């Protein structure tokens, strides 16, 4: 028995324990009670990776990507403060 | 003989009556547009028209801003409280209110509420607002970046009778319009509200006469019960939980807004505890506006097909600590809040609702990425006919993608003004207005594309005009993507000073790329500015966020975007991993699959 968590992620029960897994490759990320984001591959990229018009954000923000560690499907993208911004 | 109830009505009559109520609000909206005097009403749809029960409960909302319909319900209640005690509420009365600490959102949005009687008995209320073109604030147009308290932001009216027993109080009308920079046009805007309320009154009286007041009241009550019942049933289908998000309002300073959504059974609590203290800039929201923003998000996500009425209030509770940006106290300023604080509250409440819906098998396909961008300017000065004017410059943003389709290009609840109309009336000329290339957030479904435009001064007797920049400023203002989708490009408003635009025009050229113009460019935060000869004002509105992994997008749709010039070849290849034949521009399926496999692998290798 599984139920959707969000695009490409679902929870499923195995005996008495619920887990989060990738719907694409069925890789199990973590227990349902844990934060699945901690189990992802995390990349910090220049904001222009999201498109050339993001150039004004360079140095201020970074594009954070969270991917399935098995198949590489993108699970989350977010603009975050650029950790390298000295200002 | 007993009074009829909704149960005595056959389903067909029930449907007819409920739709007739909705059509009345639509006719009110059409009246606002046709009688109105300024672009906000006649072209931009910056208005609201709705109906209420005798006690102020919302009965029917027109196809306009739902958040304002919620606030106008508060306005009806405040008018009842105030005038029941003194002044009286009589057939033919129309009341005016714009006090943000009572029910309005900011002073420029003038609410008019009108009792609807049948044979002397109060049966219902109608309400409208329009955003009048000036309100006597320190900046022309009302949105005042320099205001640090509400007293800088124009006239504030807690409730007065503008029409008494059918007679316009001309002394009151003249007093109000004379406190603005545009008395004639503001007068027309006020009169369009009077006209719309008169339309509501006439149509409702016809209904009461035809069907009898008991039946109309019974059907109205049942419509409200129906909406509440369906909404609560839908909520019970969704797993309980808690979801959070944090956003910022960025201008010359930055303010944080936090929300936590707690859902249990059929009850939703939006808790804004942790949001920043109220600002000395007009981005603050009164409590009812914060409630209205959440109410609108709930109806948009879960009740878009329901009769929009008070029934949707039932499941919603909003916690907003006093003295914060989401529950401003006197004398905090508010004049720019609809395009800053309210945008942020709508964005965040929609965000936590999207997280909630994503966990529901039934509702996961309703999830939509969001749009935060909305930059706007007022402009004022002497026009080519030698008359002083105030007006609005607006372009449209792209909306977020959803789980079943791309976002809408240059869309939203507002419209933008006509280019020819603007050039005919004001000393400005467009160099271009078009959709942005490479602005939309990439994803399995892409965000909608925002618009961009550039304008120059033209035939301005004083050689300059004054501008006021506001809206969702700052660079982190695009629509964030959802579930892997990329963010859209943010809004930008830039003043390019001392360009070559005049020389290029004199040489018979029509510059359509900013690079060729030269000059000094500066981003405009919340501020007043001047547009002079050889300056160019550039506006770019944010595009919507994408949904899902861009490498999952159907290659044919990527190609379509390329052919429509909304995405460039590098974006096709590097973000979407689609390889086109150089000559035919057809998708090379094999090369595309290889490219996408390589890009997915690179995501994993980069982390090692």
HADDOCK unambig.tbl for C-alpha pairs under 7 A between the chains (distance, minus, plus):
assign (segid A and resid 3 and name CA) (segid B and resid 361 and name CA) 6.76 0.50 0.50
assign (segid A and resid 4 and name CA) (segid B and resid 359 and name CA) 5.63 0.50 0.50
assign (segid A and resid 4 and name CA) (segid B and resid 360 and name CA) 6.78 0.50 0.50
assign (segid A and resid 4 and name CA) (segid B and resid 361 and name CA) 6.28 0.50 0.50
assign (segid A and resid 5 and name CA) (segid B and resid 358 and name CA) 6.13 0.50 0.50
assign (segid A and resid 5 and name CA) (segid B and resid 359 and name CA) 4.62 0.50 0.50
assign (segid A and resid 6 and name CA) (segid B and resid 358 and name CA) 5.03 0.50 0.50
assign (segid A and resid 6 and name CA) (segid B and resid 359 and name CA) 6.14 0.50 0.50
assign (segid A and resid 6 and name CA) (segid B and resid 483 and name CA) 6.99 0.50 0.50
assign (segid A and resid 7 and name CA) (segid B and resid 483 and name CA) 5.82 0.50 0.50
assign (segid A and resid 7 and name CA) (segid B and resid 548 and name CA) 6.71 0.50 0.50
assign (segid A and resid 41 and name CA) (segid B and resid 604 and name CA) 6.83 0.50 0.50
assign (segid A and resid 41 and name CA) (segid B and resid 607 and name CA) 6.62 0.50 0.50
assign (segid A and resid 42 and name CA) (segid B and resid 607 and name CA) 6.98 0.50 0.50
assign (segid A and resid 43 and name CA) (segid B and resid 607 and name CA) 6.55 0.50 0.50
assign (segid A and resid 50 and name CA) (segid B and resid 486 and name CA) 5.96 0.50 0.50
assign (segid A and resid 50 and name CA) (segid B and resid 487 and name CA) 6.94 0.50 0.50
assign (segid A and resid 51 and name CA) (segid B and resid 438 and name CA) 6.13 0.50 0.50
assign (segid A and resid 51 and name CA) (segid B and resid 571 and name CA) 6.96 0.50 0.50
assign (segid A and resid 52 and name CA) (segid B and resid 438 and name CA) 6.83 0.50 0.50
assign (segid A and resid 53 and name CA) (segid B and resid 438 and name CA) 6.78 0.50 0.50
assign (segid A and resid 53 and name CA) (segid B and resid 439 and name CA) 6.37 0.50 0.50
assign (segid A and resid 53 and name CA) (segid B and resid 489 and name CA) 5.82 0.50 0.50
assign (segid A and resid 54 and name CA) (segid B and resid 489 and name CA) 5.81 0.50 0.50
assign (segid A and resid 57 and name CA) (segid B and resid 475 and name CA) 6.54 0.50 0.50
assign (segid A and resid 69 and name CA) (segid B and resid 604 and name CA) 6.61 0.50 0.50
assign (segid A and resid 72 and name CA) (segid B and resid 600 and name CA) 5.06 0.50 0.50
assign (segid A and resid 72 and name CA) (segid B and resid 601 and name CA) 6.44 0.50 0.50
assign (segid A and resid 72 and name CA) (segid B and resid 603 and name CA) 6.16 0.50 0.50
assign (segid A and resid 72 and name CA) (segid B and resid 604 and name CA) 6.08 0.50 0.50
assign (segid A and resid 73 and name CA) (segid B and resid 549 and name CA) 6.75 0.50 0.50
assign (segid A and resid 73 and name CA) (segid B and resid 600 and name CA) 6.74 0.50 0.50
assign (segid A and resid 74 and name CA) (segid B and resid 484 and name CA) 5.12 0.50 0.50
assign (segid A and resid 74 and name CA) (segid B and resid 549 and name CA) 5.21 0.50 0.50
assign (segid A and resid 75 and name CA) (segid B and resid 483 and name CA) 5.37 0.50 0.50
assign (segid A and resid 75 and name CA) (segid B and resid 484 and name CA) 4.60 0.50 0.50
assign (segid A and resid 76 and name CA) (segid B and resid 482 and name CA) 6.79 0.50 0.50
assign (segid A and resid 76 and name CA) (segid B and resid 483 and name CA) 4.86 0.50 0.50
assign (segid A and resid 76 and name CA) (segid B and resid 484 and name CA) 3.72 0.50 0.50
assign (segid A and resid 77 and name CA) (segid B and resid 481 and name CA) 6.62 0.50 0.50
assign (segid A and resid 77 and name CA) (segid B and resid 484 and name CA) 4.69 0.50 0.50
assign (segid A and resid 77 and name CA) (segid B and resid 485 and name CA) 6.09 0.50 0.50
assign (segid A and resid 77 and name CA) (segid B and resid 486 and name CA) 5.85 0.50 0.50
assign (segid A and resid 78 and name CA) (segid B and resid 480 and name CA) 6.70 0.50 0.50
